[in-house]
Amino acid sequence: MVLRHACKPITDIEKRLMSIRFETILFTGLAISMTLVAARADDAALASSREASVHKIGTTTITLSEPKDGVPARWEEGRSGYQTEPISIGFDRDVRMNGNWIPAGTYRITLQRVAENDFHVVLNQSDFTGKKLDAELSREVLRLAVRPSDAPPTDRFRIGIELLLEEEEEDTDDDDDDDDDDDDDEEEEEEEEDEGDEQDEEDEDEDEDEGEDEEEEEEREEDHAEDDRSAELYFHWGTRKVAVRLEMTGMRRRATPAPEMPKPVRTPWSVVLASLEALVAEDLEKHIEAFADNFESDFDDGGSALAHAQLLGHIRRGGGLEGLLLSLDQVNWTADERSAEFRNIVIYTAEDRFVFTYRLVKTDEGWKTVYLDAE
């Protein structure tokens, strides 16, 4: 059987409609092409009007794309009133912006004028291309309400970073108390001399240990001294200026998964991972669920599992367990049939970084954690 398809002749009206559709598609394509060319031209012009400045504060490097000298301030109309052109800002380490934790990375930052004396500093997570549309549609990371202050007049829009020097507070009362303390110190010294001969030998080893601890503590403080600095990120135009505070953390908080574990350690690792995930979730009962009866720790908590949970409970009530991040990509281990140890488990708090070590043994009830250390 042969099927024949009957073709109906195309009318003049249908031909005209087809022609209109083709012209519409062609016009739309040309319009899109012209828009892309114009956007690239805008980006090139914007790039030529900017220069990158690098600011080293402690161990943190901040890269800022700011207008070159001679470029006047320009404000664009955005969704929330008028805003500055998007500016690229990058941090190679995590910082706090007005107390809000900002992970290391490159961002867009804009200053939006909401009202005469109300402005918003807006941080967006996106690649910097210079196009306002991208800035508005990219993911907003932070929005800070700020008020301008008076500043020396300038006919240019300026953005910059200034290091904040913390002023040392002088307590004048200490000078008044020194004289009174001298007499007490002399009496104490005489008593110590009488008892010192017998006590010195006993304290000698303890003093050496304490001295070593103090040296280690001083080294740690020196390592973090450069990070414990603050700066001011400012916008300055006309006779007005707004600023936000930047605090350096010296850290790169990242949640990273553990590497693929070999089959012999998967079971004990699953016990460790369950304990860690419970800690992040602030479920302390589950965190110590697989702790052995003879569990010990180096947390100065008395050593038992219950004492460990009580210590963490105090920390939780103070907000110290909020926002914990697990970084597990550097975990290493040693294991045999009856024991396993997992090291270099990094936990980030909002303020610090700790490295955990779990030690487990295999019992009749399964794998149990017998030791936990944190540095």
Secondary structure by P-SEA (a helix, b strand, c coil): cbbbbbbccccaaaaaaaaaaaaaaaaaaaaaaaaaaaaaaaaaaaaaabbbbbbbcccbbbbbbcccccccbbbbbccccccccbbbbbbcbbbbcccccccbbbbbbbbbbcccccccbbbbbccccccaaaaaaccccbbbbbbbbbcccccbbbbbbbbbbbbbbbccccccaaaaaaaaaaaaaaaaaaccccccccaaaaaaaaaaaaaaaaaaaaaaccccbbbbbccccccbbbbbbbbbccccccccccccccccaaaaaaaaaaaaaaaaacccccccccccccccccccccccaaaaaaaaaaaaaaccccccccccccccccccccccccccbbbbcccbbbbbbbbbbbccccccccbbbcc
